[in-house]
Amino acid sequence: MRIAYLIHWNDGPESGVYKKIAAQIREWKRLGNEICLFLFTHNREWEQFTAEQGISITVCRYDNWRSRFTEFRELVRLIDRWQPDMIYHRFDLFYPSLDWILSKYPSVLEINTNDLTEMKLQQGTLRYWYHRLTRGRVLKRSRGNVYVSKELSEEEHYRKYAKSEVVIGNGIQLDQFPSLASPVKDGIRCVFIGSPGQAWHGVDKIMQLAELRPEWTFDLVGIHAKDIKGLNGKIPPNIVFHGRLNKEQYEPIMRKANIAIGSLAMHRAALKEGSPLKVREYLAYGIPVILGYMDTDFPEGSPYLLNLDNEENNIVPAIDRISDFVREWGDRRVEREAISHLDSKYKEAKRISYMRLLAGNGEG
């Protein structure tokens, strides 16, 4: 099967999303498929990027709103020339040429978030209303949707368009991560990987936790002190900002970490459930995790995951639970066998089976 993987993505090759896509493509190729990644971006990092490990990639870059529609039309033309059997598209904004290409070829949409809520939080009013008024033209063209959580699959604003659906939480290539030794007993270090401006990450709550536990150290990767808003410059001294790092640069931080922290404010994006990539990475390293939501792949919870209440005030009331969890798991690692179901090999085999079914007869 020839699969055109279409994505609009403005972060660089070191981003978690690109790592996920590269892992997916490698698995799809291993399963006997031919894949080309068609990337739409305004990030200049991609101009110097050479795809690794045999991944075929076509990049169309735009500079502004005026060039977006023209460049996207060119990317669609290249997809059409490639003649795929299936288009796999990470759901994003509507473009007239996208409507055309999704009408011509079978397609599957990957749904990663509650798009209406997230866009309202992040984007300006004009962009939000453009998306709200046009999103249905993309959703109704696909033969099926792949949701990263059960909660998203139950959203009515997706369901009313969906012809077919499957839930596949985000996975990770476990063999790409070493099983770390237990951390040296030298105080407690908590690690968080994120990016600026994501309200649902709950970085402000990490600040709150740092104030409550001044004897712990908190390593924040992907974030600078200047990215923290609303604290009037009062950042706890036990917070260490590392900024953007690649995997090789932050792996030493992981080796020292006793505990990892996932998103603590998913309620701000009107979500109760998720399967974030960063949490899969924490677990691949064997680091126990504190979460503020239910993980799609752990519906019954797990001893090495501390699930806090998914509400605004979820740090102070839970400080004793957090301390007990850190005391129990702070010098332990999660066994690889316990998270084998997160491996991309299993998840991507399921995804490919779904695409083959839809490419064959248009029914899920």
Rosetta blueprint (number, residue, H / E / L):
1 M L
2 R E
3 I E
4 A E
5 Y E
6 L E
7 I E
8 H E
9 W L
10 N L
11 D L
12 G L
13 P L
14 E L
15 S L
16 G H
17 V H
18 Y H
19 K H
20 K H
21 I H
22 A H
23 A H
24 Q H
25 I H
26 R H
27 E H
28 W H
29 K H
30 R H
31 L L
32 G L
33 N L
34 E E
35 I E
36 C E
37 L E
38 F E
39 L E
40 F E
41 T E
42 H L
43 N L
44 R H
45 E H
46 W H
47 E H
48 Q H
49 F L
50 T L
51 A L
52 E L
53 Q L
54 G L
55 I L
56 S E
57 I E
58 T E
59 V E
60 C E
61 R E
62 Y L
63 D L
64 N L
65 W H
66 R H
67 S H
68 R H
69 F H
70 T H
71 E H
72 F H
73 R H
74 E H
75 L H
76 V H
77 R H
78 L H
79 I H
80 D H
81 R H
82 W H
83 Q L
84 P L
85 D L
86 M E
87 I E
88 Y E
89 H E
90 R E
91 F L
92 D L
93 L L
94 F L
95 Y L
96 P H
97 S H
98 L H
99 D H
100 W H
101 I H
102 L H
103 S H
104 K H
105 Y L
106 P L
107 S E
108 V E
109 L E
110 E E
111 I E
112 N L
113 T L
114 N L
115 D H
116 L H
117 T H
118 E H
119 M H
120 K H
121 L H
122 Q H
123 Q L
124 G L
125 T H
126 L H
127 R H
128 Y H
129 W H
130 Y H
131 H H
132 R H
133 L H
134 T H
135 R H
136 G H
137 R H
138 V H
139 L H
140 K L
141 R L
142 S L
143 R L
144 G E
145 N E
146 V E
147 Y E
148 V L
149 S L
150 K H
151 E H
152 L H
153 S H
154 E L
155 E L
156 E H
157 H H
158 Y H
159 R H
160 K L
161 Y L
162 A L
163 K L
164 S L
165 E E
166 V E
167 V E
168 I L
169 G L
170 N L
171 G L
172 I E
173 Q L
174 L H
175 D H
176 Q H
177 F L
178 P L
179 S L
180 L L
181 A L
182 S L
183 P L
184 V L
185 K L
186 D L
187 G L
188 I L
189 R E
190 C E
191 V E
192 F E
193 I E
194 G L
195 S L
196 P L
197 G L
198 Q L
199 A H
200 W H
201 H H
202 G L
203 V H
204 D H
205 K H
206 I H
207 M H
208 Q H
209 L H
210 A H
211 E H
212 L H
213 R L
214 P L
215 E L
216 W L
217 T E
218 F E
219 D E
220 L E
221 V E
222 G L
223 I L
224 H L
225 A H
226 K H
227 D H
228 I L
229 K L
230 G L
231 L L
232 N L
233 G L
234 K L
235 I L
236 P L
237 P L
238 N L
239 I E
240 V E
241 F E
242 H E
243 G E
244 R L
245 L L
246 N L
247 K H
248 E H
249 Q H
250 Y H
251 E H
252 P H
253 I H
254 M H
255 R H
256 K H
257 A L
258 N L
259 I E
260 A E
261 I E
262 G L
263 S L
264 L L
265 A L
266 M H
267 H H
268 R H
269 A H
270 A L
271 L L
272 K L
273 E E
274 G E
275 S L
276 P L
277 L H
278 K H
279 V H
280 R H
281 E H
282 Y H
283 L H
284 A H
285 Y H
286 G L
287 I L
288 P L
289 V E
290 I E
291 L E
292 G L
293 Y L
294 M E
295 D E
296 T L
297 D L
298 F L
299 P L
300 E L
301 G L
302 S E
303 P L
304 Y L
305 L E
306 L E
307 N E
308 L L
309 D L
310 N L
311 E L
312 E L
313 N L
314 N L
315 I L
316 V H
317 P H
318 A H
319 I H
320 D H
321 R H
322 I H
323 S H
324 D H
325 F H
326 V H
327 R H
328 E H
329 W H
330 G L
331 D L
332 R L
333 R L
334 V L
335 E L
336 R H
337 E H
338 A H
339 I H
340 S H
341 H H
342 L H
343 D E
344 S H
345 K H
346 Y H
347 K H
348 E H
349 A H
350 K H
351 R H
352 I H
353 S H
354 Y H
355 M H
356 R H
357 L H
358 L H
359 A H
360 G H
361 N H
362 G L
363 E L
364 G L
